[in-house]
Amino acid sequence: MSYRAPVAEMCFLLGEVLGAGRLAETDRFADATPETIEAVLGEAARIAEDVLAPLRRAGDLEPARLENGVVRTTPGFAEAYRAIADGGWVGIAAAPEHGGMGLPVTLLTCVGEMFSAANMAIALCPLLTQGQIEALEHHAPPELRALYLPKLASGTWTGTMNLTEPQAGSDVGAIRARAEPRPDGTHAVSGQKIFISWGDHDVAENIVHLVLARLPDAPAGTRGISLFLVPKFIPDAEGRPGERNGVRALSLEHKTGLHGSPTCVMEFDAARGWLIGAPHQGLAAMFTMMNNARLAVGVEGLSQADAALQAALAFARERRQGRTPDGTEAIIGHADVRRMLMTMAALTATARAICLDCALSIDMAAATGEEAWAARAAFLTPIAKAFGTDTGCEVASLAMQVFGGMGYIEETGVAQFWRDVRVTAIYEGTNGIQAMDLVGRKLADGGAVGQKLIEAIEEGVRENPGELGASLAAAARRLAETTGWMAAAEPNDRFAGAAPYLRAFALTLGGHYLLKAAATEAEAGPRTALATFHVRQLLPQVAALCDAASAGAAPLYATDFA
Ligand SMILES: Cc1cc2nc3c(=O)[nH]c(=O)nc-3n(C[C@H](O)[C@H](O)[C@H](O)COP(=O)(O)OP(=O)(O)OC[C@H]3O[C@@H](n4cnc5c(N)ncnc54)[C@H](O)[C@@H]3O)c2cc1C
C-alpha cells in the first residue's frame, strides 16, 4: 500500500487559506519563505515515502520484543530512525544555539504528518524527543541544556515522557514515584511507570527520561509533583554515555495496534535524576512537553486519516461490484461509497487545517510575543488533539468499510490504520479530558477567545457570501450562543456537553477553511465540491451538537444503569 505525501495540498493550505506567508515577515522566521517551506516538505516527503512507509507492515507483523532485559525493535527500524536523525528532522524546530534548525512548528507539523502517515510507530520516537526538547529549552538549567539539547536535537539520544502509573492515568496527582535528594545535589528516583512509549530500544545510543516524582516534603496532589531528568546512561561532561543508571524496562505491553512502538513498563530503582524546574512545580514543566505532544498526537490522528483515505480511494477505483448509476465500472460510482469517501475527505481536510492553524498560532505567538496568538493556540490545542484523533478513528473505520470484507482481513493493511490510530484518542490526555480542558480552562475568560475565533469565521463569510456562506454563518451564530451558555454554566453542566461542543466547534471551523479554499477556484472544481459537501452534509450536525452540548448534566445522572 503506497503512501503519497500531500506536499502540494499542504503548501496550498498554508499559503492560500491560513496566511502562513506572515511567518516570513517576522524576524524569527524570516527564512520560512514559501520556497523554503516547499523545498523542506519535498525532502521530508521523500523520507516518508521511500524510507518509512515500506516498514509500516513490518512494524505490525514483527513487533519490538524484550530479550534479556534489552528491547529489540523491528528489523529495519534502527536504520530508518538514523535516516530521520541524520536528515536533521528531529531538531527541525529546536533552537539553533543547541544544534536545531529553528524552523517554525508549522513546518514541523507538516513533517510530522508525513512521517506518521508513513509509519506512525517509528515517528512516535522523534515526536516524543521533540516535546522533550521544548520542555528542556524552557525549564532546564543552562548546564543541562548545554549537555543534553545538542544530543537530542541531533537525534543521537531520544527522549521519553514518564507520567503514567497503575493508579495514576488521567489523575496525574495520584502518582507515587519518589525522589530522594542526594548529597551531590542530584536525586535518587524510584518507582514504577507503565505504558512508556519508546521507554527502551536499540535505535539510539542513549535514552533521556523525563519523570514525574514526589520529593519527601511534597504536598499531596498535583501541587506536590516535581520533574526529573533521568538518563539511561549517565553522560560525562563531554556528553559521552557512561555508567548505566538505575532504570530498566521490566516488560512490554501487548497492544491492539502500534506494535512497532515499544510500550514499556519502566522500573526506576534509585536512578540518578536531575531536577528540572522548581521543586513541586514539575507539572507546569511537563505541560510544556504535553502541550507540544497534544498537537503532535492530533497530527498522528490526521496522518492515519489521510493514509487510510488514500488507500480507500485506490481500492474504490479498482474494485468492481454491481452496476453503478453513473456507469463507472468500479465501486467509486456507488452513491454510498462516494458518501464515505467525501466524508473522509472533508473530515481529513478539516483536521489538517485545524492542526496547522494551531501550529501557526504557536509560531506567531513565539515570533511576536503577542498574548492573543498564544491564547488562540491554547484554545485550538485541545480541538486539534481530540478532533484530529477522532477523525483518524472515524476515517480509518470508514476506510475499512470501503474495503468491505477485504478491509477486515489483515493482508490489505487497512485494518492496521484502524488498530494503530485507536490509541491516539486515548493517550496524551484522553479526548474526554481534552474536551473538558476546552470548556473548562479555555473558556475561563468568559469565552472571549472562542468568540473571537467565531467572529473570524463570520468575517470570512462576509468576504465570501452566498448560499453556502449563509449556512456557515447560521452555524457560527449557533456556536456563539452555545459558547455563551457554556461560559456561564456550572462546571458539571459544561463537562456533560464538552465532547459535542468540541465537535461542533471543529465542524464549524472546517466550514470556514473549506469555503476559503473553495473561493480560490475561478470555476467550481474539487475544492468547491468538498466545501459544498461539508456545508450540506456535515455542518447541519452543528445545531444538533449544540443542543446536546447545552443539555446539562442532569440527564446523564438520571439512571444508575440498573
Ligand atoms: C500505547 C500507549 C502509549 C502510551 N504512552 C505513554 C507515555 O509515553 N508516557 C506516559 O506517561 N503515558 C503513556 N500512556 C498512558 C496514557 O497517557 C494513559 O493511558 C491515558 O492518560 C489515560 O489514562 P488511563 O489509561 O489510566 O485511563 P483512566 O484515567 O483510567 O481513564 C478511563 C476513562 O475515564 C475517563 N476519565 C478519567 N478521569 C476523568 C475525569 N476527571 N473526568 C472525566 N472523565 C475521566 C477517561 O477519559 C477514560 O475514558 C500510553 C498509553 C498507551 C495505551
Ligand as a Chemical Component Dictionary entry (heavy atoms), coordinates in Angstrom:
data_LIG
# 
_chem_comp.id                   LIG 
_chem_comp.type                 NON-POLYMER 
_chem_comp.pdbx_formal_charge   0 
_chem_comp.three_letter_code    LIG 
# 
loop_
_chem_comp_atom.comp_id 
_chem_comp_atom.atom_id 
_chem_comp_atom.alt_atom_id 
_chem_comp_atom.type_symbol 
_chem_comp_atom.charge 
_chem_comp_atom.model_Cartn_x 
_chem_comp_atom.model_Cartn_y 
_chem_comp_atom.model_Cartn_z 
_chem_comp_atom.pdbx_ordinal 
LIG C1  C1  C 0 0.101   2.701  23.649 1  
LIG C2  C2  C 0 0.157   3.676  24.778 2  
LIG C3  C3  C 0 1.264   4.510  24.901 3  
LIG C4  C4  C 0 1.350   5.388  25.989 4  
LIG N1  N1  N 0 2.486   6.171  26.131 5  
LIG C5  C5  C 0 2.651   6.872  27.285 6  
LIG C6  C6  C 0 3.888   7.535  27.562 7  
LIG O1  O1  O 0 4.815   7.541  26.731 8  
LIG N2  N2  N 0 4.043   8.154  28.759 9  
LIG C7  C7  C 0 3.055   8.168  29.701 10 
LIG O2  O2  O 0 3.263   8.735  30.766 11 
LIG N3  N3  N 0 1.856   7.579  29.463 12 
LIG C8  C8  C 0 1.638   6.926  28.288 13 
LIG N4  N4  N 0 0.442   6.293  28.051 14 
LIG C9  C9  C 0 -0.614  6.377  29.050 15 
LIG C10 C10 C 0 -1.775  7.249  28.606 16 
LIG O3  O3  O 0 -1.388  8.593  28.569 17 
LIG C11 C11 C 0 -2.958  6.957  29.545 18 
LIG O4  O4  O 0 -3.445  5.671  29.185 19 
LIG C12 C12 C 0 -4.039  7.998  29.457 20 
LIG O5  O5  O 0 -3.593  9.210  30.013 21 
LIG C13 C13 C 0 -5.332  7.577  30.180 22 
LIG O6  O6  O 0 -5.080  7.107  31.455 23 
LIG P1  P1  P 0 -5.665  5.695  31.907 24 
LIG O7  O7  O 0 -5.279  4.694  30.889 25 
LIG O8  O8  O 0 -5.252  5.438  33.303 26 
LIG O9  O9  O 0 -7.235  5.869  31.841 27 
LIG P2  P2  P 0 -8.154  6.453  33.013 28 
LIG O10 O10 O 0 -7.564  7.714  33.517 29 
LIG O11 O11 O 0 -8.444  5.376  33.969 30 
LIG O12 O12 O 0 -9.477  6.814  32.201 31 
LIG C14 C14 C 0 -10.513 5.856  31.914 32 
LIG C15 C15 C 0 -11.717 6.625  31.356 33 
LIG O13 O13 O 0 -12.202 7.541  32.344 34 
LIG C16 C16 C 0 -12.214 8.862  31.851 35 
LIG N5  N5  N 0 -11.835 9.794  32.911 36 
LIG C17 C17 C 0 -10.813 9.680  33.787 37 
LIG N6  N6  N 0 -10.785 10.750 34.613 38 
LIG C18 C18 C 0 -11.790 11.564 34.243 39 
LIG C19 C19 C 0 -12.271 12.824 34.694 40 
LIG N7  N7  N 0 -11.676 13.503 35.684 41 
LIG N8  N8  N 0 -13.352 13.348 34.087 42 
LIG C20 C20 C 0 -13.960 12.709 33.071 43 
LIG N9  N9  N 0 -13.541 11.508 32.596 44 
LIG C21 C21 C 0 -12.475 10.952 33.174 45 
LIG C22 C22 C 0 -11.185 8.872  30.708 46 
LIG O14 O14 O 0 -11.461 9.903  29.748 47 
LIG C23 C23 C 0 -11.357 7.476  30.128 48 
LIG O15 O15 O 0 -12.437 7.466  29.225 49 
LIG C24 C24 C 0 0.298   5.447  26.945 50 
LIG C25 C25 C 0 -0.823  4.620  26.789 51 
LIG C26 C26 C 0 -0.893  3.745  25.744 52 
LIG C27 C27 C 0 -2.102  2.839  25.652 53 
# 
loop_
_chem_comp_bond.comp_id 
_chem_comp_bond.atom_id_1 
_chem_comp_bond.atom_id_2 
_chem_comp_bond.value_order 
_chem_comp_bond.pdbx_ordinal 
LIG C1  C2  SING 1  
LIG C2  C3  SING 2  
LIG C2  C26 DOUB 3  
LIG C3  C4  DOUB 4  
LIG C4  N1  SING 5  
LIG C4  C24 SING 6  
LIG N1  C5  DOUB 7  
LIG C5  C6  SING 8  
LIG C5  C8  SING 9  
LIG C6  O1  DOUB 10 
LIG C6  N2  SING 11 
LIG N2  C7  SING 12 
LIG C7  O2  DOUB 13 
LIG C7  N3  SING 14 
LIG N3  C8  DOUB 15 
LIG C8  N4  SING 16 
LIG N4  C9  SING 17 
LIG N4  C24 SING 18 
LIG C9  C10 SING 19 
LIG C10 O3  SING 20 
LIG C10 C11 SING 21 
LIG C11 O4  SING 22 
LIG C11 C12 SING 23 
LIG C12 O5  SING 24 
LIG C12 C13 SING 25 
LIG C13 O6  SING 26 
LIG O6  P1  SING 27 
LIG P1  O7  DOUB 28 
LIG P1  O8  SING 29 
LIG P1  O9  SING 30 
LIG O9  P2  SING 31 
LIG P2  O10 DOUB 32 
LIG P2  O11 SING 33 
LIG P2  O12 SING 34 
LIG O12 C14 SING 35 
LIG C14 C15 SING 36 
LIG C15 O13 SING 37 
LIG C15 C23 SING 38 
LIG O13 C16 SING 39 
LIG C16 N5  SING 40 
LIG C16 C22 SING 41 
LIG N5  C17 SING 42 
LIG N5  C21 SING 43 
LIG C17 N6  DOUB 44 
LIG N6  C18 SING 45 
LIG C18 C19 SING 46 
LIG C18 C21 DOUB 47 
LIG C19 N7  SING 48 
LIG C19 N8  DOUB 49 
LIG N8  C20 SING 50 
LIG C20 N9  DOUB 51 
LIG N9  C21 SING 52 
LIG C22 O14 SING 53 
LIG C22 C23 SING 54 
LIG C23 O15 SING 55 
LIG C24 C25 DOUB 56 
LIG C25 C26 SING 57 
LIG C26 C27 SING 58 
# 
